Amino acid sequence: MPLPPPMKLFEDPSQVVQYATNLAMTFTDAALLRFASLVHGLWQNVCAFSIDNETLWTAIDTLWEVFISALTMSTGQRQPALEQSQQQTEQLVPPTESP
């Protein structure tokens, strides 16, 4: 990690936004993209080796969210990328009716 992460990063979702904000204010877009690329490389290796470890997958998901959110913030967008993506998906998928 480029900066020490908060102690509860993987347990408290609010820590993700705080950590992403710190990264966005500390590093350039290019550096953040390199960090995200490293997480993507880890993801590819874990997939290639069919590693089934929930803790590892949680770490990869969390780190991906951190770096994509940091990139989003550093490029001037207000909303973290994953939040924005989820909202767009909700707009595209109509709610299902209960029986």
N, CA, C and O of each residue as an XYZ file, in Angstrom:
396
protein
N       0.839     -1.175      0.000
C       0.000      0.000      0.000
C       0.893      1.250      0.000
O       1.907      1.291      0.697
N       0.520      2.244     -0.766
C       1.337      3.452     -0.854
C       1.329      4.291      0.427
O       2.314      4.965      0.726
N       0.254      4.257      1.169
C       0.142      4.905      2.483
C      -0.386      3.854      3.449
O      -1.127      2.961      3.040
N      -0.018      3.945      4.721
C      -0.578      2.967      5.664
C      -2.108      3.069      5.684
O      -2.653      4.162      5.840
N      -2.801      1.936      5.529
C      -4.264      1.971      5.526
C      -4.811      2.103      6.939
O      -4.115      1.786      7.904
N      -6.047      2.565      7.073
C      -6.688      2.607      8.385
C      -6.815      1.181      8.938
O      -6.925      0.220      8.177
N      -6.797      1.061     10.241
C      -6.847     -0.253     10.883
C      -8.113     -1.032     10.523
O      -8.063     -2.258     10.423
N      -9.220     -0.367     10.330
C     -10.506     -1.029     10.081
C     -10.933     -0.931      8.613
O     -12.127     -0.959      8.315
N      -9.976     -0.816      7.704
C     -10.288     -0.616      6.286
C     -11.212     -1.695      5.740
O     -12.128     -1.388      4.977
N     -10.992     -2.942      6.110
C     -11.774     -4.042      5.545
C     -13.067     -4.299      6.309
O     -13.873     -5.138      5.905
N     -13.267     -3.585      7.404
C     -14.452     -3.802      8.222
C     -15.450     -2.649      8.169
O     -16.650     -2.853      8.354
N     -14.953     -1.437      7.916
C     -15.788     -0.235      7.977
C     -15.785      0.466      6.623
O     -14.770      1.046      6.236
N     -16.909      0.426      5.889
C     -16.963      1.040      4.557
C     -16.612      2.535      4.537
O     -16.105      3.031      3.531
N     -16.872      3.246      5.621
C     -16.537      4.676      5.642
C     -15.026      4.886      5.579
O     -14.565      5.940      5.141
N     -14.265      3.904      6.007
C     -12.803      4.002      5.955
C     -12.302      3.963      4.510
O     -11.259      4.535      4.194
N     -13.047      3.287      3.639
C     -12.666      3.208      2.228
C     -12.656      4.603      1.619
O     -11.697      4.985      0.947
N     -13.714      5.359      1.851
C     -13.810      6.716      1.290
C     -12.730      7.613      1.894
O     -12.103      8.396      1.180
N     -12.514      7.504      3.187
C     -11.491      8.324      3.847
C     -10.103      8.004      3.292
O      -9.326      8.912      2.993
N      -9.795      6.719      3.155
C      -8.484      6.318      2.642
C      -8.332      6.734      1.180
O      -7.273      7.215      0.778
N      -9.384      6.551      0.387
C      -9.343      6.954     -1.020
C      -9.120      8.462     -1.141
O      -8.383      8.917     -2.016
N      -9.750      9.222     -0.272
C      -9.571     10.673     -0.275
C      -8.121     11.040      0.030
O      -7.546     11.906     -0.630
N      -7.531     10.384      1.027
C      -6.127     10.636      1.365
C      -5.210     10.303      0.189
O      -4.277     11.050     -0.108
N      -5.478      9.183     -0.476
C      -4.665      8.797     -1.635
C      -4.828      9.807     -2.771
O      -3.848     10.191     -3.409
N      -6.065     10.235     -3.022
C      -6.335     11.179     -4.108
C      -5.623     12.512     -3.888
O      -5.196     13.159     -4.845
N      -5.499     12.915     -2.633
C      -4.840     14.194     -2.322
C      -3.315     14.048     -2.283
O      -2.605     15.052     -2.336
N      -2.806     12.832     -2.194
C      -1.369     12.607     -2.030
C      -0.663     12.234     -3.332
O       0.482     12.629     -3.549
N      -1.337     11.474     -4.199
C      -0.689     10.928     -5.388
C      -1.284     11.479     -6.668
O      -2.427     11.936     -6.699
N      -0.480     11.427     -7.730
C      -0.944     11.862     -9.048
C      -1.884     10.809     -9.631
O      -1.949      9.678     -9.150
N      -2.608     11.202    -10.673
C      -3.488     10.259    -11.364
C      -2.687      9.070    -11.890
O      -3.132      7.925    -11.805
N      -1.505      9.351    -12.433
C      -0.672      8.285    -12.998
C      -0.251      7.286    -11.916
O      -0.263      6.077    -12.148
N       0.117      7.785    -10.750
C       0.515      6.893     -9.658
C      -0.670      6.048     -9.192
O      -0.523      4.850     -8.948
N      -1.828      6.664     -9.072
C      -3.022      5.920     -8.660
C      -3.382      4.855     -9.686
O      -3.811      3.759     -9.327
N      -3.208      5.174    -10.949
C      -3.478      4.202    -12.005
C      -2.503      3.028    -11.918
O      -2.893      1.882    -12.144
N      -1.248      3.302    -11.594
C      -0.281      2.216    -11.409
C      -0.680      1.317    -10.246
O      -0.591      0.093    -10.345
N      -1.123      1.925     -9.136
C      -1.553      1.126     -7.983
C      -2.762      0.259     -8.347
O      -2.820     -0.917     -7.987
N      -3.721      0.845     -9.060
C      -4.898      0.080     -9.488
C      -4.477     -1.048    -10.427
O      -5.047     -2.138    -10.391
N      -3.489     -0.786    -11.255
C      -2.983     -1.806    -12.174
C      -2.366     -2.981    -11.409
O      -2.502     -4.133    -11.822
N      -1.700     -2.691    -10.312
C      -1.132     -3.763     -9.478
C      -2.235     -4.625     -8.872
O      -2.112     -5.848     -8.815
N      -3.310     -3.987     -8.419
C      -4.440     -4.739     -7.864
C      -5.070     -5.588     -8.967
O      -5.450     -6.734     -8.727
N      -5.180     -5.037    -10.164
C      -5.732     -5.792    -11.295
C      -4.845     -6.995    -11.606
O      -5.354     -8.083    -11.878
N      -3.534     -6.814    -11.570
C      -2.607     -7.925    -11.799
C      -2.755     -9.016    -10.755
O      -2.710    -10.204    -11.074
N      -2.932     -8.608     -9.505
C      -3.161     -9.585     -8.433
C      -4.446    -10.357     -8.710
O      -4.481    -11.581     -8.585
N      -5.500     -9.638     -9.086
C      -6.781    -10.274     -9.411
C      -6.602    -11.306    -10.531
O      -7.128    -12.416    -10.448
N      -5.858    -10.933    -11.573
C      -5.632    -11.858    -12.683
C      -4.920    -13.124    -12.211
O      -5.285    -14.230    -12.612
N      -3.910    -12.965    -11.364
C      -3.173    -14.123    -10.865
C      -4.049    -15.016     -9.989
O      -3.999    -16.242    -10.091
N      -4.837    -14.402     -9.143
C      -5.730    -15.177     -8.271
C      -6.733    -15.958     -9.122
O      -7.029    -17.116     -8.831
N      -7.250    -15.325    -10.167
C      -8.162    -16.030    -11.077
C      -7.440    -17.161    -11.799
O      -7.969    -18.269    -11.895
N      -6.244    -16.897    -12.305
C      -5.499    -17.895    -13.072
C      -5.184    -19.132    -12.239
O      -5.184    -20.252    -12.750
N      -4.917    -18.923    -10.962
C      -4.577    -20.042    -10.089
C      -5.791    -20.593     -9.340
O      -5.652    -21.466     -8.483
N      -6.970    -20.086     -9.663
C      -8.225    -20.544     -9.041
C      -8.145    -20.577     -7.516
O      -8.534    -21.556     -6.881
N      -7.642    -19.509     -6.955
C      -7.506    -19.426     -5.503
C      -8.872    -19.100     -4.898
O      -9.516    -18.123     -5.281
N      -9.295    -19.918     -3.965
C     -10.597    -19.758     -3.319
C     -10.371    -19.394     -1.851
O     -10.396    -20.252     -0.969
N     -10.152    -18.106     -1.615
C      -9.886    -17.630     -0.266
C     -10.699    -16.354     -0.062
O     -10.396    -15.316     -0.650
N     -11.714    -16.439      0.759
C     -12.638    -15.315      0.940
C     -11.933    -14.055      1.447
O     -12.265    -12.946      1.027
N     -10.973    -14.220      2.340
C     -10.248    -13.063      2.874
C      -9.468    -12.356      1.767
O      -9.454    -11.127      1.695
N      -8.826    -13.133      0.915
C      -8.078    -12.554     -0.202
C      -9.007    -11.819     -1.158
O      -8.694    -10.715     -1.603
N     -10.153    -12.427     -1.478
C     -11.105    -11.784     -2.387
C     -11.667    -10.494     -1.778
O     -11.881     -9.511     -2.487
N     -11.901    -10.504     -0.474
C     -12.386     -9.294      0.202
C     -11.331     -8.195      0.113
O     -11.655     -7.034     -0.135
N     -10.080     -8.565      0.315
C      -8.989     -7.587      0.227
C      -8.887     -7.010     -1.181
O      -8.747     -5.798     -1.346
N      -8.955     -7.863     -2.188
C      -8.867     -7.390     -3.573
C     -10.038     -6.463     -3.900
O      -9.841     -5.399     -4.487
N     -11.242     -6.856     -3.526
C     -12.428     -6.013     -3.775
C     -12.301     -4.652     -3.096
O     -12.600     -3.618     -3.693
N     -11.856     -4.669     -1.851
C     -11.723     -3.427     -1.090
C     -10.650     -2.530     -1.692
O     -10.857     -1.326     -1.848
N      -9.503     -3.113     -2.029
C      -8.423     -2.318     -2.616
C      -8.829     -1.753     -3.971
O      -8.491     -0.616     -4.299
N      -9.545     -2.537     -4.751
C     -10.017     -2.043     -6.047
C     -10.937     -0.837     -5.837
O     -10.805      0.181     -6.517
N     -11.858     -0.961     -4.898
C     -12.768      0.148     -4.606
C     -11.992      1.378     -4.147
O     -12.308      2.496     -4.553
N     -10.982      1.181     -3.303
C     -10.168      2.299     -2.811
C      -9.500      3.022     -3.970
O      -9.616      4.242     -4.090
N      -8.799      2.277     -4.830
C      -8.030      2.926     -5.891
C      -8.907      3.523     -6.983
O      -8.584      4.589     -7.508
N     -10.000      2.869     -7.334
C     -10.902      3.440     -8.334
C     -11.585      4.687     -7.767
O     -11.768      5.672     -8.483
N     -11.957      4.651     -6.505
C     -12.551      5.837     -5.867
C     -11.539      6.968     -5.802
O     -11.884      8.121     -6.060
N     -10.296      6.654     -5.460
C      -9.249      7.681     -5.404
C      -9.025      8.297     -6.784
O      -8.883      9.514     -6.906
N      -8.995      7.463     -7.817
C      -8.850      7.982     -9.183
C     -10.019      8.873     -9.563
O      -9.834      9.922    -10.180
N     -11.210      8.458     -9.198
C     -12.411      9.245     -9.490
C     -12.320     10.611     -8.819
O     -12.595     11.638     -9.438
N     -11.932     10.609     -7.555
C     -11.821     11.878     -6.822
C     -10.707     12.752     -7.386
O     -10.873     13.966     -7.505
N      -9.579     12.149     -7.731
C      -8.442     12.941     -8.200
C      -8.685     13.552     -9.573
O      -8.036     14.529     -9.947
N      -9.620     12.974    -10.322
C      -9.939     13.532    -11.639
C     -11.073     14.539    -11.583
O     -11.530     15.023    -12.618
N     -11.532     14.857    -10.369
C     -12.504     15.916    -10.207
C     -13.944     15.485    -10.097
O     -14.828     16.334     -9.979
N     -14.209     14.205    -10.132
C     -15.582     13.752     -9.950
C     -15.867     13.686     -8.462
O     -14.988     13.351     -7.668
N     -17.086     14.003     -8.089
C     -17.437     14.057     -6.667
C     -17.718     12.687     -6.076
O     -17.310     12.389     -4.954
N     -18.408     11.867     -6.829
C     -18.927     10.610     -6.315
C     -17.926      9.481     -6.531
O     -17.375      9.356     -7.624
N     -17.676      8.652     -5.509
C     -16.812      7.497     -5.734
C     -17.343      6.651     -6.887
O     -18.554      6.501     -7.047
N     -16.443      6.105     -7.680
C     -16.795      5.417     -8.922
C     -17.760      4.267     -8.717
O     -18.708      4.127     -9.489
N     -17.552      3.442     -7.708
C     -18.425      2.291     -7.529
C     -19.836      2.702     -7.150
O     -20.803      2.074     -7.580
N     -19.960      3.743     -6.356
C     -21.289      4.255     -5.999
C     -22.012      4.723     -7.254
O     -23.189      4.427     -7.460
N     -21.286      5.458     -8.084
C     -21.846      5.989     -9.321
C     -22.262      4.840    -10.245
O     -23.332      4.891    -10.852
N     -21.433      3.820    -10.353
C     -21.728      2.672    -11.197
C     -22.968      1.933    -10.697
O     -23.809      1.519    -11.495
N     -23.079      1.768     -9.393
C     -24.234      1.086     -8.823
C     -25.517      1.863     -9.106
O     -26.548      1.265     -9.412
N     -25.463      3.177     -9.007
C     -26.640      3.990     -9.280
C     -27.048      3.887    -10.742
O     -28.238      3.821    -11.051
N     -26.067      3.873    -11.647
C     -26.380      3.747    -13.063
C     -26.999      2.396    -13.355
O     -27.933      2.302    -14.152
N     -26.491      1.341    -12.718
C     -27.041      0.005    -12.905
C     -28.477     -0.054    -12.405
O     -29.335     -0.656    -13.050
N     -28.741      0.566    -11.264
C     -30.096      0.578    -10.715
C     -31.066      1.286    -11.649
O     -32.238      0.916    -11.726
N     -30.587      2.297    -12.354
C     -31.442      3.024    -13.291
C     -31.746      2.173    -14.522
O     -32.819      2.305    -15.112
N     -30.813      1.297    -14.920
C     -30.998      0.474    -16.102
C     -31.859     -0.757    -15.848
O     -32.576     -1.219    -16.735
N     -31.779     -1.281    -14.632
C     -32.510     -2.515    -14.312
C     -33.814     -2.154    -13.603
O     -33.787     -1.607    -12.500
N     -34.942     -2.451    -14.221
C     -36.221     -2.115    -13.559
C     -36.440     -3.016    -12.349
O     -36.036     -4.179    -12.361
N     -37.077     -2.489    -11.306
C     -37.339     -3.320    -10.130
C     -38.309     -4.443    -10.473
O     -39.229     -4.278    -11.273
N     -38.074     -5.582     -9.846
C     -38.969     -6.718    -10.081
C     -40.154     -6.627     -9.126
O     -40.037     -6.152     -7.997
N     -41.285     -7.094     -9.611
C     -42.485     -7.061     -8.792
C     -42.540     -8.304     -7.922
O     -42.199     -9.401     -8.364
N     -42.971     -8.126     -6.688
C     -43.134     -9.255     -5.775
C     -44.426     -9.983     -6.110
O     -45.408     -9.350     -6.499
N     -44.441    -11.326     -5.962
C     -45.678    -12.073     -6.279
C     -46.797    -11.779     -5.321
O     -47.890    -12.329     -5.461
